Amino acid sequence: SSPRAAARADAVARLRADLGDEAETVLRAAGEGGLTDQTLVRFLAARKWVYVDARNALANHVAWRKQNFPNGPLKESDVAESVSTGKACLQGFDVDGRPILLADVRKHFPLAVEVTRRFICYVLDEFEAMGRLNPGWDGKGIGVISLTGLTMANSDIAAGKVLFQTLQDHYPERLYRMYIFDAPMLFWGLWKIVKPFIDPDTVQKIVFVYPKKASHDEMLAQVPAQLLPKELGGTGDWRRVEDTAALARTGNMQALLYPGQVLPRATSHASLGAGPEETSTSNADSRRVLQPVAA
């Protein structure tokens, strides 16, 4: 292997040893699978492979999990007020086998910041759990945010900040691409306020999409039309997060695929330098017993 690959492998091993058994236990209890190679690489990559920064970030994440989720991942009943709006959907898997999260902003109305944060965590944890059903998952996912019908009543700068801060601090390197669909004039004033809080690398992953434009074709090349509702130019329906999560917990990945969909056996991403996501030890005692089914 190259000197860089060897140095990165050493950093992964060192980070696992530094965090130790307690971090492993906390993350497994949280449904994350423990200190997997994929998790360690994600935190290192997000901090540009600066070891001290990655160690501090991961240690802070473990402490955050331990303090805020002592009983494991949040359940639907823990965030019932937000779930009931139907504003978050898990649509299935894109052409590379990555999970797709869809947000319908016209159904969002500002709530207390902590309520919003907990809902974001619930959705992202279910998003990750669905991704792990794919044996070849590279650990990244797709976000689609529909701004069709956005009004001032839906505008929530605090929620935008919380979303990107939570992604950067606790779900680093999870985003492959974010498609922001049909942004109206109102959005751009909000964007100017929120954008400075977003990591520049994350900004580069955001694509603004408009109906019947080249950007829409770009989105459809990554996200099959069968998995997008008609309002976004697709042929599918909205798949509410709680419904998809219930299917995912059965472990039957085929139930999440559209008819005829076949996922690639493995995906990869150069910035990670790691293979498919795995658990550091058996998943048998975690909340979700995932039994991948070949597509």
C-alpha positions in Angstrom: 0.0 0.0 0.0 1.0 3.6 -0.5 2.6 5.6 2.4 -0.6 7.7 2.6 -2.8 4.6 2.8 -0.6 3.1 5.5 -0.7 6.4 7.5 -4.4 6.5 7.3 -4.7 2.9 8.4 -2.5 3.7 11.4 -4.7 6.7 12.2 -7.9 4.6 12.2 -6.3 2.0 14.5 -5.0 4.7 16.8 -8.4 6.4 17.0 -10.1 3.1 17.8 -7.6 2.5 20.6 -7.8 6.0 22.0 -11.6 6.0 22.2 -11.7 2.6 23.8 -14.3 0.1 24.9 -16.7 2.7 26.5 -17.1 4.5 23.2 -17.7 1.2 21.5 -20.4 0.4 24.0 -22.1 3.8 23.8 -22.2 3.9 20.0 -23.5 0.3 19.7 -26.2 1.1 22.2 -27.1 4.1 20.0 -27.6 1.8 17.0 -24.4 3.1 15.2 -22.7 -0.3 15.2 -19.8 0.7 17.3 -16.3 2.0 16.3 -16.5 0.7 12.8 -13.8 1.4 10.3 -16.4 3.4 8.4 -17.2 5.6 11.4 -13.6 6.2 12.3 -12.8 7.1 8.7 -15.8 9.4 8.4 -14.7 11.5 11.4 -11.1 11.6 10.2 -12.1 12.6 6.7 -14.4 15.3 8.0 -11.5 16.8 9.9 -9.2 16.6 6.9 -7.3 13.7 8.6 -6.0 16.0 11.3 -5.8 13.4 14.1 -6.3 15.6 17.2 -9.4 17.3 15.5 -10.9 14.0 14.6 -10.3 12.5 18.0 -11.9 15.5 19.7 -14.9 15.5 17.3 -15.5 11.8 17.8 -15.1 12.0 21.6 -17.6 14.9 21.7 -20.0 12.8 19.5 -19.8 9.8 21.9 -20.4 12.1 24.9 -23.4 13.6 23.0 -24.8 10.2 22.3 -24.4 9.1 26.0 -26.0 12.3 27.3 -28.9 12.7 24.9 -29.8 9.2 24.0 -29.4 7.1 27.2 -32.1 4.7 26.0 -30.8 4.2 22.5 -32.1 5.8 19.3 -35.3 7.8 19.5 -38.5 6.1 18.6 -41.5 7.5 16.6 -43.3 8.1 19.9 -40.5 10.4 21.1 -41.0 12.8 18.2 -44.7 12.3 17.5 -45.6 16.0 17.0 -43.0 16.3 14.2 -43.7 12.9 12.7 -47.4 13.6 12.4 -46.8 16.4 9.9 -45.5 14.0 7.2 -42.7 16.4 6.4 -39.9 13.8 6.3 -39.8 10.8 4.0 -37.4 8.0 3.3 -37.9 7.1 -0.4 -35.6 4.1 -0.9 -32.2 3.7 -2.5 -30.7 5.7 -5.4 -28.9 4.2 -8.4 -25.7 3.6 -6.3 -27.6 2.0 -3.4 -27.6 5.1 -1.2 -30.6 5.9 1.0 -32.8 8.9 0.0 -34.2 11.3 2.5 -36.9 13.7 1.2 -38.1 16.7 3.1 -41.4 18.6 2.2 -40.8 22.0 3.7 -44.3 23.3 3.1 -45.4 20.9 5.9 -42.8 22.4 8.3 -43.7 25.0 10.9 -41.2 26.3 13.4 -41.0 24.5 16.8 -38.6 24.8 19.7 -35.1 24.3 18.5 -34.6 21.2 20.7 -37.7 19.6 19.4 -36.4 20.2 15.9 -33.0 18.8 16.8 -34.5 15.6 18.2 -36.6 15.1 15.1 -33.6 15.6 12.8 -31.7 13.0 14.8 -34.6 10.5 14.7 -34.8 10.9 10.9 -31.1 10.6 10.3 -30.8 7.6 12.6 -33.6 5.9 10.6 -31.8 7.0 7.4 -28.6 5.3 8.6 -30.4 2.2 9.6 -32.0 1.9 6.2 -28.6 2.4 4.5 -27.1 -0.5 6.6 -29.6 -2.8 5.0 -27.6 -2.6 1.8 -24.5 -4.8 2.2 -22.6 -2.6 -0.3 -23.5 0.8 1.2 -20.6 3.3 1.2 -22.0 5.2 4.1 -23.3 8.2 2.2 -26.8 9.3 1.3 -29.0 11.6 -0.8 -31.0 14.5 0.6 -33.9 16.0 -1.4 -35.5 19.2 0.0 -38.7 20.3 -1.7 -39.3 24.0 -1.4 -42.4 24.0 -3.6 -45.0 26.1 -1.8 -42.6 27.6 0.7 -44.1 30.6 2.6 -42.9 32.8 5.4 -44.9 30.6 7.8 -42.6 27.7 6.9 -39.4 29.7 7.1 -37.2 28.6 9.9 -33.6 29.8 9.9 -32.9 28.1 13.3 -33.9 24.8 11.8 -31.6 25.2 8.9 -28.7 26.0 11.2 -29.5 23.0 13.4 -29.8 20.7 10.4 -26.3 21.5 9.0 -24.7 21.7 12.4 -26.0 18.3 13.4 -24.9 16.8 10.1 -21.4 18.2 10.5 -20.9 17.4 14.2 -22.7 14.0 14.5 -23.3 12.6 11.0 -20.1 13.7 9.2 -19.4 12.5 5.6 -22.9 11.1 5.4 -24.0 13.5 2.6 -23.3 12.5 -1.0 -25.5 15.0 -2.6 -28.3 17.4 -1.5 -30.9 18.5 -4.1 -32.8 21.6 -3.2 -35.9 21.6 -5.4 -37.9 24.6 -6.7 -36.4 27.3 -4.4 -38.6 30.4 -4.6 -37.3 34.0 -4.3 -38.1 33.9 -0.6 -35.6 31.2 0.0 -32.5 33.2 -1.2 -32.7 35.7 1.6 -32.8 32.8 4.1 -29.9 31.1 2.3 -27.7 34.1 2.7 -28.2 33.8 6.5 -27.7 30.1 6.7 -24.9 29.5 4.2 -22.1 30.9 6.3 -22.8 28.2 9.0 -22.3 25.4 6.4 -18.9 23.8 5.8 -17.6 24.8 2.4 -17.2 21.1 1.4 -20.9 20.5 2.2 -21.9 23.5 0.1 -20.2 21.9 -2.8 -22.5 18.9 -2.5 -25.7 21.0 -2.9 -27.4 21.2 -6.2 -30.3 23.6 -6.9 -32.9 21.9 -9.0 -35.8 23.4 -11.0 -38.5 21.6 -13.0 -37.7 21.0 -16.7 -34.2 22.3 -16.4 -30.9 20.4 -16.8 -30.5 20.3 -13.0 -33.7 18.2 -12.9 -32.3 15.7 -15.3 -29.1 15.6 -13.2 -31.2 14.7 -10.1 -33.2 12.0 -12.0 -30.0 10.4 -13.2 -29.1 9.8 -9.5 -32.6 9.4 -8.0 -34.9 7.2 -10.0 -38.2 8.8 -11.0 -40.0 5.8 -9.4 -38.8 7.1 -6.0 -39.8 10.7 -6.4 -43.4 11.9 -6.0 -45.2 13.5 -8.9 -44.8 17.0 -7.4 -41.0 16.6 -8.0 -41.3 15.2 -11.5 -41.3 11.6 -10.5 -43.8 8.7 -10.8 -43.8 7.6 -7.2 -45.3 8.7 -3.9 -44.3 10.2 -0.7 -43.0 7.5 1.7 -43.3 8.8 5.2 -40.3 8.2 7.4 -42.2 6.1 10.0 -43.6 3.8 7.4 -40.2 3.2 5.7 -38.6 2.7 9.1 -41.1 0.1 10.0 -40.3 -1.8 6.8 -36.5 -1.4 7.4 -36.8 -2.9 10.8 -38.1 -6.1 9.3 -34.7 -6.5 7.6 -36.3 -7.1 4.2 -34.5 -4.8 1.9 -36.6 -5.9 -1.1 -39.6 -4.2 0.4 -37.8 -0.9 0.0 -37.0 -1.3 -3.7 -39.3 -0.4 -6.5 -40.3 -3.2 -8.9 -37.3 -4.3 -10.9 -34.8 -2.3 -9.0 -31.4 -4.0 -8.6 -28.7 -2.4 -6.5 -25.0 -2.5 -7.3 -23.1 -5.0 -5.1 -20.7 -2.3 -3.7 -20.2 1.4 -3.9 -17.2 3.5 -3.0 -16.3 7.2 -2.5 -12.8 8.5 -3.0 -12.9 10.9 -0.1 -13.6 8.2 2.4 -11.0 5.6 1.4 -13.1 2.9 3.1 -15.2 0.1 1.9 -18.8 -0.8 2.6 -20.1 0.0 6.1 -20.0 -2.7 8.6 -20.5 -3.2 12.3 -17.4 -3.6 14.5 -19.0 -6.7 16.1 -22.3 -8.6 15.8 -25.4 -6.5 15.5 -27.5 -9.2 17.2 -28.1 -7.2 20.4 -28.8 -3.8 18.8 -32.3 -2.4 18.5 -32.5 -3.2 14.8 -31.5 -6.7 13.7 -30.8 -6.2 10.1 -30.9 -9.2 7.8 -29.8 -8.0 4.3 -31.7 -9.6 1.5 -30.1 -9.6 -2.0 -31.9 -7.5 -4.5 
